[in-house]
């Protein structure tokens, strides 16, 4: 996953087009995923660390699809070089979030009935 995030250092060291556009908040969130990966190394439980890293990698991949590697969203060719681990993490993260959203919707409907 270090290779996946190395390009983030290059993008933040220079002036990026994303910092001047409407995507700046998303780009900042994408840059924080690198910090989250480092923080996850401190988690003692191996199972929790594994699931946390998968979730962070899935988020990072989603940001990469939305913003590209440089932040301007113009490099559509990046999708062709997506690694299978990134794709698996994205699918797993999407599944977890969609299940959570479905559960929240069910709870809201149940609360509305009461």
WOJOJO-V844318 format. One record per backbone hydrogen bond with DSSP energy under -0.5 kcal/mol. CO is the residue of the C=O (numbers start at 0). NH is the residue of the N-H. If there is no record, write none. Layout:
co:CO nh:NH
co:CO nh:NH
//
This chain:
co:0 nh:4
co:1 nh:5
co:2 nh:5
co:2 nh:6
co:4 nh:7
co:4 nh:8
co:5 nh:8
co:5 nh:9
co:6 nh:10
co:7 nh:11
co:8 nh:12
co:9 nh:13
co:13 nh:15
co:15 nh:18
co:16 nh:19
co:17 nh:20
co:20 nh:23
co:22 nh:26
co:23 nh:27
co:24 nh:28
co:25 nh:29
co:26 nh:30
co:27 nh:31
co:28 nh:32
co:29 nh:32
co:29 nh:33
co:30 nh:33
co:30 nh:34
co:31 nh:35
co:32 nh:36
co:33 nh:37
co:34 nh:38
co:35 nh:39
co:36 nh:40
co:37 nh:40
co:38 nh:41
co:39 nh:42
co:44 nh:48
co:45 nh:49
co:46 nh:50
co:47 nh:51
co:48 nh:52
co:49 nh:53
co:50 nh:54
co:51 nh:55
co:52 nh:56
co:53 nh:57
co:54 nh:58
co:55 nh:59
co:56 nh:60
co:57 nh:61
co:58 nh:62
co:59 nh:63
co:60 nh:64
co:61 nh:65
co:62 nh:66
co:63 nh:67
co:66 nh:70
co:66 nh:72
co:69 nh:17
co:73 nh:75
co:74 nh:77
co:75 nh:78
co:76 nh:79
co:77 nh:80
co:78 nh:81
co:82 nh:86
co:83 nh:87
co:84 nh:88
co:85 nh:89
co:86 nh:90
co:87 nh:91
co:88 nh:92
co:89 nh:93
co:90 nh:94
co:91 nh:95
co:92 nh:96
co:93 nh:97
co:94 nh:98
co:95 nh:99
co:96 nh:100
co:97 nh:101
co:98 nh:102
co:99 nh:103
co:100 nh:104
co:101 nh:105
co:102 nh:106
co:103 nh:107
co:104 nh:108
co:105 nh:109
co:106 nh:110
co:107 nh:111
co:108 nh:112
co:109 nh:113
//
